[in-house]
């Protein structure tokens, strides 16, 4: 799963922590075995008992196969309002590197929340500028297009301590992004790590997760799969996260995962996140 997608899911989950006028502030770092790194800061703030404001900023760095460094920035702001049993979310985010890919996302969600879980319908609209670099056999070009994503996100509380999470998103692009197989070396030039921008251009994305509370600690097991819209390659990913308290109002989370990708190969990744809570 793309690194800024994980941040967005953290913000959505943060609404459960930000009761009333409370808040959650977090920061973290992720690194993979291919020398890619990402750092992020984010927050979820209770404007009222039923309304939350979220914000996030992140930056990743990875080295391409030609030796160039790709630096990606991400910024997001969103709002969530909950009625009696129905809620709505809306947000906008920017992610990209001006030399490779610029994207502006507009998203919305309508969800139902009850005693036993949550079900949400999600919509994502993207405006994207994608620059394919010049090589010895390709003159290079910049293409502009948009994408529409529709999906579902669900959580089912199997017991007081165990929950099941399911999500999926399917994207429809305004142009055909698939490159000819003869351009495989060009695709690989743009993708050296799981943090590379091209990995965010997917045909579909699906995941399933199991969360287990053990006292004040939480274990999370996630399995995800997605297919690249440019190369057509499939990636499967497995992640385990362990959240534990550091004190009365802070937590620390460790994550360890493994990707099996037809695009950038097999890689492991590790993350550490800190969460701080406050308010009433």
Secondary structure as UniProt FT lines:
FT   HELIX           3..14
FT   TURN            15..17
FT   TURN            20..21
FT   STRAND          23..32
FT   TURN            33..34
FT   STRAND          37..46
FT   STRAND          51..63
FT   TURN            65..66
FT   STRAND          69..82
FT   STRAND          86..97
FT   TURN            98..100
FT   STRAND          101..114
FT   TURN            115..116
FT   STRAND          117..132
FT   STRAND          141..157
FT   STRAND          162..173
FT   HELIX           181..183
FT   HELIX           184..190
FT   TURN            194..195
FT   HELIX           197..200
FT   STRAND          202..214
FT   TURN            215..216
FT   STRAND          217..228
FT   TURN            229..231
FT   STRAND          234..247
FT   TURN            248..249
FT   STRAND          250..261
FT   TURN            262..264
FT   STRAND          265..278
//
